[in-house]
Amino acid sequence: MAEIGNSTSIWSTSRTMPLAGAPATGPLAAPAWDAAPALTGDSYQGAGLAAPAAGSPYSDVVARAMAAQTQAPQTQASEAPPSPQNSGLWTDPVSTPIWEQPGYTEPTEVAPEPPPATPPVEPEPTPDPAPPAPEPEAPTYTEQWSDTIGGGTFKSWGDPHEVTGDGLKFDNYKTGTFLAFRSTEGDLELQKRQERLNDKQTGIYNVAAGLKVGANQITYEAGTNVLTIDGQRRAIKPGDSFTLPDGTRLSIGYNLGKTGEKDESKPSITVTSPKGDRITLLDQGDFMDFEGEISSRRASGSVFGSLGTFDADASQHNDMRMPDGQVTKDVDVFLEAWRLRQGALV
């Protein structure tokens, strides 16, 4: 390459100048962003460049460039328009805002697509309120007297007919209070009072009961619907149920009797001891019946009285056992031995 004067070439400087008639492409193409000041003699010298020697290969090119610069207004290098072939390639991204760069198109705001429509959720129907729970049915008892009674069960009914645990049957046609049975431990006792009723000339009936169950004393008279527990009177009705401090439980139900009709004036009263003994009083209006069972947790023969001896055998030979332990076959002697002359609860 020919030199301009004795200095450096015009392309070796840090800035280049656009030359009129310079090739559009190739090594001689001048970048649009690096335009130089107008090439006058003074500016050449001010830029530190030597003017091209006369007759050099570039003298004609330089002359035409200088003529073009004289006719065009001078602009700063940063303001030179980009050459068509370099549009969008040489644009300075730092000094030129993106919206002023060639080819910039204002973005069109696209409205977001609405979310898919959600089908309305129908509220679940409110269920009808549940009907109130029925009150628990009070227990009922129906007279079903059998000819034989086994184990520790007993009954006293009517005027009154007695049936022992081993099935021995006899009638007690005496008035007064009798000890139906008592435990040797002293924690279980049933007393019953028998009277002749004015409207029932055919017999004598149980009209009152006294019980010792655990540490409690409980009494009841037929037709009153009032229990006395440790000296405190308590009105009762079918459906009542309560537990005493020592664990003795009382449950009040209906006594259907022979009619099968529910009558609150004729309740059944079941007393269950902490050991599992069960005694049920069946109120018949003006008299009462008894039934129940001695707990199997008790020792054989440890409970006995006018309703027999409750033991492990099924033999009736010792059911008429008297308080002194002797056994008799005379019903009258046997019953008189168990008559209470003192200490009666009823």
Stockholm file with secondary structure:
# STOCKHOLM 1.0

chainA/1-346         MAEIGNSTSIWSTSRTMPLAGAPATGPLAAPAWDAAPALTGDSYQGAGLAAPAAGSPYSDVVARAMAAQTQAPQTQASEAPPSPQNSGLWTDPVSTPIWEQPGYTEPTEVAPEPPPATPPVEPEPTPDPAPPAPEPEAPTYTEQWSDTIGGGTFKSWGDPHEVTGDGLKFDNYKTGTFLAFRSTEGDLELQKRQERLNDKQTGIYNVAAGLKVGANQITYEAGTNVLTIDGQRRAIKPGDSFTLPDGTRLSIGYNLGKTGEKDESKPSITVTSPKGDRITLLDQGDFMDFEGEISSRRASGSVFGSLGTFDADASQHNDMRMPDGQVTKDVDVFLEAWRLRQGALV
#=GR chainA/1-346 SS CCCSTTSCCTTSSSSCCCCTTCCSSSTTCCCGGGCCCCCCHHHHHHTTCCCCCTTSTTHHHHHHHHHHHHHSCCCCGGGCCCCGGGTTTSCCTTTSCGGGSTTCCCCCCCCCCCCCCCCCCCCCCCCCCCCCCCCCCCCEECCCCCSCCCTTEEEEETTTEEECTTCCEEECCCCEEEEEEEETTSSEEEEEEEEECTTCTTCEEEEEEEEEETTEEEEEETTCCEEEETTEEEECCTTCEEECTTSCEEEEEEECTTTTCCCTTSEEEEEECTTCCEEEEEECSSSEEEEEECCTTSCTTSEEETTEEECSSCCCTTSSBCTTSCBCSCHHHHHHHTBCSSSCCC
#=GC SS_cons         CCCSTTSCCTTSSSSCCCCTTCCSSSTTCCCGGGCCCCCCHHHHHHTTCCCCCTTSTTHHHHHHHHHHHHHSCCCCGGGCCCCGGGTTTSCCTTTSCGGGSTTCCCCCCCCCCCCCCCCCCCCCCCCCCCCCCCCCCCCEECCCCCSCCCTTEEEEETTTEEECTTCCEEECCCCEEEEEEEETTSSEEEEEEEEECTTCTTCEEEEEEEEEETTEEEEEETTCCEEEETTEEEECCTTCEEECTTSCEEEEEEECTTTTCCCTTSEEEEEECTTCCEEEEEECSSSEEEEEECCTTSCTTSEEETTEEECSSCCCTTSSBCTTSCBCSCHHHHHHHTBCSSSCCC
//
